[in-house]
Amino acid sequence: MARKKFNPIRTPMSEQPADVRKNNFMEVACGYTRDQAIIEASRCLQCKEPPCRKGCPVEIDIKGFIGHLAAGDVPSAYKIIKQTNALPAVCGRVCPQETQCEGSCILGKKHEPVAIGRLERYVADTFDSDSACEIITGDTACSMPNEHLKVACIGSGPSSLTVAGYMAARGVPVTVYEALHEVGGVLIYGIPEFRLPKSIVAREVGALWSKGVKFLPNWVGGKTVTIKDLMEEGFDAVFIGVGAGLPKFLNIPGENLVGVYSSNEYLTRVNLGRAYSFPDHDTPAPRPRNVAVVGGGNVAMDAARTALRLGAENVYITYRRTKEEMPARQEELHHAIEEGVKLNLLTSPISINGDENSHVKSMTLQVMELGEPDDSGRRRPVPAKGITEELEVDMVIMAVGTGANPVLLEATPGLDLNKWGYIEADSETGETSIPNVFAGGDIVSGSATVISAMGAGRRAAKTIAERLGV
């Protein structure tokens, strides 16, 4: 039997053209067709000891699901993915596969790695379920209810949704408390529609709701609900997955001017408030002409591309290092440049300047040079003595990171925090200094990826399930 010809190049995925998509909020990538997915899945070498699985924070059996997909068996592929990944349609879109599973792919040593993320997205998008149980577990049956037990989650982001799905599949009633008016955490308020459609998150949340998970929006952890309240109400375990949503600023002159936003505020207004579809939704967004986004990560890319879609004539990414050191995903950076976002590299703001009405009119930038590598391995930016630039802008978005919001933490006596103000939790179990109180995601690790938050949620959920005997 003749051996099939090996294709060293991954199967391309169609996208909206840049000149079209920069004017709308529809998803950029269009996804694979069935034939494309099977062709790409057939590139997998089916390694005896696949390194891609070790590169995945939730250790999906990548070899297994791709093998089934290559044979055209989507239900079996989905079932394998759902054994460890609660949100495959989300992860297939927003995870940094290039540094995780795909970064570990054997094919990537000499050729292009298998498009694992795209295949995961295809399976999740096309699986035709008959019940909430199938969406949650990939199986037609879930465990019988354990009504004598109950678990609470504070926050409704990826780590909490993972815990809720894991427990719901085992029949344990779960109540999820969310501070905002819509469920989904960062998946809803932080990631733009053109990267992660809200309908994808709604499908996952809807399946959990159908399986009995109770979602309570407008409950603020530390204010309207506390850990003490929940334990006194008889919850067997509490999981804290509130993320790290406290904006950081540079503490430079002018940050209090009209027209300066944190990336959190800006993206929340546009995403959660649906400002991208104004006036159909009544949350207007600012409409500046010239926008500067400070930072070089994925959030900076999201903010810059959002501003462009809302009509800005010029959008600048101001970053103190070079393009090579940017922490943003290469795909997101590539898309941003394609759409017309301008990179203002080796510059760092030293002041934001206002007009007579205290509105932003410009930003003064210190020109930087790259020095010796720092602890991250990237070359440290150092000021080029006496050299500054002036950038005319009427809006500035700070995307320089976030910290731990102290509201819940300060309301929880006995909860140990580290020197950065994040919760200290056991790396294997997720348990905090308070017995049967667990934590995971950004509130423990600091700002990280969706999949790493899900991995933390899964580890905590496994411990909770073992402790409850389910």
C-alpha positions as CSV (number, residue, x, y, z in Angstrom):
1,M,0.0,0.0,0.0
2,A,1.4,3.4,-1.0
3,R,2.2,5.8,1.8
4,K,0.2,9.0,1.5
5,K,2.2,12.1,0.6
6,F,3.1,14.2,3.7
7,N,2.3,17.9,3.6
8,P,4.8,20.0,5.6
9,I,2.6,23.1,5.4
10,R,-0.5,23.5,7.6
11,T,-3.9,23.9,6.1
12,P,-4.7,27.6,5.8
13,M,-7.8,29.0,7.5
14,S,-9.8,31.7,5.6
15,E,-10.2,35.1,7.2
16,Q,-12.0,38.3,6.6
17,P,-9.9,40.6,4.5
18,A,-8.1,43.2,6.6
19,D,-9.8,46.2,4.8
20,V,-13.2,44.7,5.5
21,R,-12.8,43.4,9.0
22,K,-11.3,46.6,10.4
23,N,-14.8,48.1,9.9
24,N,-16.8,45.4,11.7
25,F,-16.8,43.3,14.9
26,M,-17.4,40.0,13.2
27,E,-15.0,37.2,13.9
28,V,-11.7,37.5,12.0
29,A,-11.0,33.8,11.4
30,C,-13.7,31.9,9.6
31,G,-12.8,28.4,10.8
32,Y,-12.1,25.2,8.9
33,T,-14.5,23.3,6.7
34,R,-14.9,19.5,7.3
35,D,-12.5,18.7,4.5
36,Q,-9.9,21.2,5.7
37,A,-10.1,19.9,9.2
38,I,-9.7,16.2,8.2
39,I,-6.8,17.2,5.9
40,E,-5.0,19.1,8.7
41,A,-5.7,16.3,11.2
42,S,-4.1,13.8,8.8
43,R,-0.8,15.7,9.1
44,C,-0.5,14.5,12.8
45,L,2.3,11.9,13.1
46,Q,0.5,10.2,16.0
47,C,3.6,10.1,18.1
48,K,4.1,7.3,20.5
49,E,4.8,9.7,23.4
50,P,3.3,13.0,22.1
51,P,5.0,16.1,23.5
52,C,2.1,18.3,22.5
53,R,0.0,16.9,25.4
54,K,2.7,18.0,27.9
55,G,2.6,21.4,26.3
56,C,-1.1,21.8,27.1
57,P,-1.9,23.2,30.6
58,V,-4.9,20.9,30.9
59,E,-3.2,18.0,29.2
60,I,-5.7,17.3,26.5
61,D,-5.2,13.9,24.8
62,I,-4.3,15.7,21.6
63,K,-3.1,12.7,19.7
64,G,-6.4,10.9,20.5
65,F,-8.8,13.6,19.5
66,I,-6.9,14.4,16.3
67,G,-6.8,10.7,15.4
68,H,-10.6,10.5,15.7
69,L,-11.0,13.7,13.7
70,A,-8.8,12.4,10.9
71,A,-11.2,9.5,10.6
72,G,-14.1,11.9,10.5
73,D,-15.4,11.0,13.9
74,V,-16.2,14.3,15.5
75,P,-18.3,13.0,18.5
76,S,-15.4,10.8,19.7
77,A,-12.9,13.7,19.2
78,Y,-15.2,16.0,21.2
79,K,-15.6,13.5,24.0
80,I,-11.8,13.2,24.4
81,I,-11.3,16.9,24.5
82,K,-14.1,17.4,27.1
83,Q,-12.4,14.9,29.4
84,T,-10.0,17.7,30.4
85,N,-11.0,20.9,28.7
86,A,-14.3,22.6,29.8
87,L,-14.2,25.3,27.1
88,P,-12.7,24.0,23.9
89,A,-14.5,26.5,21.6
90,V,-13.0,29.3,23.7
91,C,-9.5,27.8,23.9
92,G,-9.4,27.0,20.2
93,R,-9.7,30.7,19.6
94,V,-7.8,32.6,22.3
95,C,-5.1,30.2,23.7
96,P,-1.4,30.9,22.7
97,Q,-1.0,27.5,21.0
98,E,2.2,28.6,19.4
99,T,4.0,28.5,22.8
100,Q,2.1,25.6,24.2
101,C,0.7,22.5,22.4
102,E,1.8,23.6,18.9
103,G,5.1,24.9,20.3
104,S,5.8,21.3,21.4
105,C,4.7,19.6,18.2
106,I,7.4,17.3,16.7
107,L,6.5,18.5,13.2
108,G,7.4,22.1,14.3
109,K,11.1,21.2,14.5
110,K,11.4,21.0,10.7
111,H,8.0,22.0,9.3
112,E,4.9,23.8,10.4
113,P,3.3,22.3,13.5
114,V,-0.2,20.7,13.3
115,A,-2.8,23.4,13.7
116,I,-4.1,22.0,17.0
117,G,-6.0,25.1,18.1
118,R,-7.8,25.3,14.8
119,L,-8.8,21.6,15.0
120,E,-10.0,22.0,18.6
121,R,-12.1,24.9,17.5
122,Y,-13.6,22.9,14.6
123,V,-14.5,20.0,16.8
124,A,-16.1,22.3,19.4
125,D,-18.0,24.3,16.8
126,T,-19.4,21.4,14.8
127,F,-20.2,18.9,17.5
128,D,-24.0,18.4,17.4
129,S,-25.1,17.7,21.0
130,D,-28.4,16.3,22.1
131,S,-28.2,17.4,25.7
132,A,-26.4,19.6,28.2
133,C,-24.6,16.5,29.5
134,E,-23.0,16.0,26.1
135,I,-21.9,19.7,25.9
136,I,-20.3,19.5,29.3
137,T,-18.8,16.0,29.2
138,G,-19.1,14.7,25.6
139,D,-21.2,11.8,27.0
140,T,-24.9,11.3,26.8
141,A,-25.2,10.6,30.6
142,C,-24.2,12.6,33.6
143,S,-23.9,11.4,37.2
144,M,-27.0,11.2,39.4
145,P,-27.6,14.4,41.6
146,N,-25.8,14.7,44.9
147,E,-28.3,17.1,46.4
148,H,-26.8,16.8,49.9
149,L,-23.6,18.5,48.7
150,K,-23.1,22.0,47.3
151,V,-20.2,24.1,46.0
152,A,-19.9,27.8,45.5
153,C,-17.7,29.8,43.0
154,I,-17.0,33.5,43.3
155,G,-16.4,34.9,39.9
156,S,-17.6,33.4,36.6
157,G,-14.5,33.5,34.5
158,P,-12.7,30.4,32.9
159,S,-11.4,29.0,36.2
160,S,-14.8,29.1,37.9
161,L,-16.6,27.8,34.8
162,T,-14.2,24.9,34.8
163,V,-14.9,24.1,38.4
164,A,-18.7,24.4,37.8
165,G,-18.6,22.1,34.8
166,Y,-16.5,19.5,36.6
167,M,-18.8,19.4,39.6
168,A,-22.0,19.6,37.6
169,A,-20.9,16.5,35.6
170,R,-20.7,14.7,38.9
171,G,-24.1,15.8,40.1
172,V,-22.9,18.3,42.6
173,P,-25.1,21.5,42.8
174,V,-23.0,24.6,42.1
175,T,-23.8,28.3,42.7
176,V,-21.7,30.9,40.8
177,Y,-21.6,34.5,42.1
178,E,-20.7,37.1,39.5
179,A,-20.1,40.8,40.4
180,L,-21.1,42.1,36.9
181,H,-24.5,41.8,35.3
182,E,-23.4,39.1,32.8
183,V,-21.7,35.8,33.3
184,G,-18.4,34.9,31.7
185,G,-15.8,37.1,33.4
186,V,-12.9,38.1,31.2
187,L,-14.3,36.0,28.3
188,I,-17.2,38.5,28.2
189,Y,-15.8,41.9,29.3
190,G,-12.2,41.5,28.2
191,I,-12.0,39.7,24.9
192,P,-13.5,41.5,21.9
193,E,-16.3,40.0,19.8
194,F,-14.0,39.8,16.7
195,R,-11.8,37.3,18.6
196,L,-14.3,35.5,20.8
197,P,-18.0,35.9,19.8
198,K,-20.3,36.3,22.8
199,S,-22.5,33.5,21.4
200,I,-19.7,31.0,22.0
201,V,-19.5,31.9,25.7
202,A,-23.3,31.9,26.0
203,R,-23.4,28.3,24.6
204,E,-21.0,27.0,27.3
205,V,-22.7,28.9,30.1
206,G,-26.1,27.8,28.8
207,A,-25.1,24.1,29.0
208,L,-24.0,24.6,32.6
209,W,-27.2,26.4,33.5
210,S,-29.2,23.5,31.9
211,K,-27.3,21.0,34.0
212,G,-28.4,22.8,37.2
213,V,-25.6,25.3,37.8
214,K,-27.1,28.4,39.4
215,F,-25.7,31.7,38.2
216,L,-26.2,34.8,40.3
217,P,-25.1,38.1,38.6
218,N,-24.7,41.4,40.5
219,W,-23.2,39.7,43.6
220,V,-19.9,41.4,44.5
221,G,-17.4,39.1,46.3
222,G,-16.5,40.8,49.6
223,K,-19.5,43.1,49.6
224,T,-22.8,41.3,48.8
225,V,-21.4,37.8,49.4
226,T,-18.4,36.8,51.6
227,I,-16.5,33.5,52.2
228,K,-17.8,33.5,55.7
229,D,-21.4,33.8,54.5
230,L,-21.1,30.9,52.2
231,M,-19.5,28.6,54.7
232,E,-22.2,29.5,57.3
233,E,-24.8,28.7,54.6
234,G,-23.4,25.1,54.5
235,F,-21.4,25.1,51.3
236,D,-19.0,22.2,51.3
237,A,-16.3,24.1,49.4
238,V,-15.8,27.5,47.9
239,F,-13.7,28.4,44.9
240,I,-12.4,31.9,44.4
241,G,-11.9,32.7,40.7
242,V,-12.3,36.5,40.6
243,G,-9.4,37.2,38.3
244,A,-7.0,40.2,38.6
245,G,-9.0,43.2,37.4
246,L,-7.3,46.1,39.2
247,P,-5.9,48.4,36.5
248,K,-2.3,49.5,36.7
249,F,-1.1,52.9,35.5
250,L,2.4,54.4,35.0
251,N,2.0,57.2,37.6
252,I,3.1,59.9,35.1
253,P,1.8,63.4,34.9
254,G,-1.5,63.7,33.0
255,E,-3.1,60.3,33.7
256,N,-6.1,62.0,35.2
257,L,-6.9,64.0,32.1
258,V,-10.2,63.4,30.2
259,G,-9.5,60.8,27.5
260,V,-7.2,58.5,29.5
261,Y,-8.6,55.0,30.1
262,S,-7.4,51.8,31.6
263,S,-7.7,48.9,29.1
264,N,-10.1,47.3,31.6
265,E,-12.5,50.2,31.5
266,Y,-12.3,50.7,27.7
267,L,-12.8,47.1,26.8
268,T,-15.5,46.5,29.4
269,R,-17.5,49.4,28.1
270,V,-17.2,48.2,24.5
271,N,-17.5,44.4,25.1
272,L,-19.8,44.0,28.1
273,G,-21.8,47.2,27.3
274,R,-22.0,46.2,23.6
275,A,-20.8,49.7,22.7
276,Y,-19.6,48.2,19.4
277,S,-23.3,48.0,18.3
278,F,-24.4,51.5,19.4
279,P,-27.1,52.7,19.0
280,D,-28.7,49.2,19.2
281,H,-27.2,49.1,22.7
282,D,-27.2,52.3,24.7
283,T,-23.6,52.3,25.9
284,P,-21.8,54.8,23.8
285,A,-18.0,54.6,23.3
286,P,-15.6,57.5,22.9
287,R,-14.8,58.3,19.2
288,P,-11.4,59.8,19.1
289,R,-9.3,60.5,16.0
290,N,-5.9,59.5,17.2
291,V,-5.4,56.9,19.9
292,A,-2.3,55.7,21.7
293,V,-2.3,52.3,23.4
294,V,0.5,51.8,25.9
295,G,1.7,48.2,26.2
296,G,2.7,45.3,24.0
297,G,0.6,42.4,25.2
298,N,-2.7,40.8,23.9
299,V,-4.8,43.3,25.8
300,A,-3.0,46.1,24.1
301,M,-3.7,44.5,20.7
302,D,-7.4,44.1,21.7
303,A,-7.7,47.7,22.7
304,A,-5.9,49.0,19.6
305,R,-7.9,46.9,17.2
306,T,-11.2,47.9,18.9
307,A,-10.4,51.6,18.7
308,L,-9.7,51.1,15.0
309,R,-13.1,49.5,14.5
310,L,-14.8,52.3,16.3
311,G,-13.5,54.8,13.8
312,A,-10.2,56.1,14.9
313,E,-8.1,57.4,12.1
314,N,-4.7,56.6,13.6
315,V,-4.0,54.0,16.3
316,Y,-0.5,53.7,17.8
317,I,0.9,50.9,19.9
318,T,3.5,52.6,22.2
319,Y,5.9,49.9,23.5
320,R,9.3,50.4,25.2
321,R,11.0,47.4,23.5
322,T,11.1,46.2,19.9
323,K,8.6,44.1,18.0
324,E,10.6,40.9,18.7
325,E,10.2,41.4,22.5
326,M,6.4,42.0,22.4
327,P,4.5,39.5,24.6
328,A,1.4,39.5,22.4
329,R,0.5,36.4,20.4
330,Q,2.1,36.6,16.9
331,E,-1.3,36.1,15.3
332,E,-2.8,39.0,17.1
333,L,0.2,41.3,16.3
334,H,0.1,40.2,12.7
335,H,-3.7,40.9,12.5
336,A,-3.2,44.3,14.1
337,I,-0.5,45.4,11.7
338,E,-2.6,44.1,8.7
339,E,-5.5,46.2,9.9
340,G,-3.5,49.4,10.1
341,V,-2.4,49.7,13.7
342,K,1.0,51.5,13.8
343,L,3.8,50.4,16.0
344,N,5.6,53.1,17.9
345,L,8.5,51.1,19.3
346,L,11.3,51.8,21.7
347,T,9.3,54.6,23.3
348,S,7.9,55.0,26.8
349,P,5.5,57.7,27.9
350,I,6.8,60.3,30.5
351,S,3.8,62.6,30.4
352,I,0.3,63.0,29.0
353,N,-0.5,66.6,28.0
354,G,-3.9,68.3,28.1
355,D,-5.6,71.3,26.4
356,E,-7.4,74.2,28.2
357,N,-10.4,71.8,28.8
358,S,-8.2,69.2,30.5
359,H,-8.6,66.9,27.6
360,V,-5.7,64.8,26.2
361,K,-4.0,66.5,23.3
362,S,-0.6,64.8,23.1
363,M,1.8,62.4,24.8
364,T,5.5,63.0,25.5
365,L,7.6,59.9,24.8
366,Q,11.0,59.0,26.1
367,V,13.0,57.3,23.3
368,M,14.5,54.0,24.6
369,E,17.4,51.7,23.7
370,L,17.9,48.0,24.5
371,G,20.4,47.2,27.1
372,E,21.4,43.9,28.8
373,P,18.8,41.1,29.3
374,D,16.6,41.2,32.4
375,D,15.1,38.4,34.5
376,S,12.6,37.6,31.7
377,G,15.4,37.0,29.2
378,R,14.4,40.0,27.2
379,R,16.8,43.0,26.7
380,R,16.1,45.7,29.2
381,P,14.9,49.0,27.8
382,V,17.0,52.0,28.9
383,P,16.4,55.7,28.2
384,A,18.3,57.3,25.3
385,K,19.6,60.3,27.2
386,G,17.9,63.6,26.3
387,I,15.9,62.2,23.4
388,T,12.1,62.6,23.5
389,E,9.2,62.6,21.0
390,E,5.8,64.3,21.0
391,L,2.8,62.2,19.7
392,E,-0.4,64.0,19.0
393,V,-3.3,62.0,20.3
394,D,-6.7,62.7,21.8
395,M,-7.1,59.4,23.7
396,V,-4.7,57.2,25.6
397,I,-5.4,53.6,26.7
398,M,-3.2,52.1,29.4
399,A,-2.6,48.4,28.8
400,V,0.3,47.9,31.2
401,G,-1.1,45.1,33.3
402,T,-3.5,44.5,36.2
403,G,-3.3,43.6,39.9
404,A,-5.4,41.8,42.5
405,N,-8.6,43.6,43.4
406,P,-8.5,43.8,47.2
407,V,-12.3,44.0,47.8
408,L,-12.9,40.2,48.5
409,L,-9.4,39.7,49.9
410,E,-9.7,42.4,52.6
411,A,-13.1,41.0,53.6
412,T,-11.7,37.5,54.2
413,P,-9.7,37.2,57.4
414,G,-7.2,34.3,57.5
415,L,-6.7,34.3,53.7
416,D,-2.9,34.3,53.1
417,L,-1.6,36.6,50.3
418,N,1.8,36.8,48.7
419,K,3.9,39.9,48.5
420,W,2.2,41.0,45.3
421,G,-1.3,40.8,46.9
422,Y,-2.4,37.6,45.2
423,I,-3.9,34.6,47.0
424,E,-1.5,31.9,48.1
425,A,-2.8,28.5,47.0
426,D,-1.3,25.1,46.9
427,S,0.0,24.5,43.3
428,E,-1.4,21.0,43.1
429,T,-4.8,21.3,44.9
430,G,-5.6,25.0,44.7
431,E,-6.5,25.0,48.4
432,T,-5.8,28.3,50.3
433,S,-4.9,28.9,53.9
434,I,-8.6,28.5,54.8
435,P,-9.7,24.8,54.8
436,N,-12.1,23.9,51.9
437,V,-11.6,27.3,50.3
438,F,-9.8,27.1,47.0
439,A,-8.6,29.6,44.4
440,G,-7.2,29.6,40.9
441,G,-6.6,31.7,37.8
442,D,-5.3,35.2,37.8
443,I,-6.1,35.9,41.4
444,V,-3.4,33.4,42.3
445,S,-1.0,33.6,39.3
446,G,-1.4,37.2,38.2
447,S,-2.4,37.9,34.7
448,A,-2.0,34.8,32.6
449,T,-3.9,32.8,29.9
450,V,-7.4,31.5,29.7
451,I,-6.1,27.9,29.5
452,S,-3.8,28.2,32.5
453,A,-6.8,29.5,34.5
454,M,-8.8,26.5,33.4
455,G,-6.0,24.2,34.4
456,A,-6.0,25.7,37.9
457,G,-9.7,25.3,38.1
458,R,-9.5,21.7,37.0
459,R,-6.9,20.9,39.6
460,A,-9.0,22.5,42.3
461,A,-12.2,20.8,41.1
462,K,-10.5,17.3,41.2
463,T,-9.4,17.9,44.8
464,I,-12.9,19.1,45.8
465,A,-14.5,16.1,44.1
466,E,-12.1,13.7,45.9
467,R,-12.8,15.4,49.2
468,L,-16.6,15.2,48.7
469,G,-16.4,11.6,47.5
470,V,-17.9,12.1,44.1
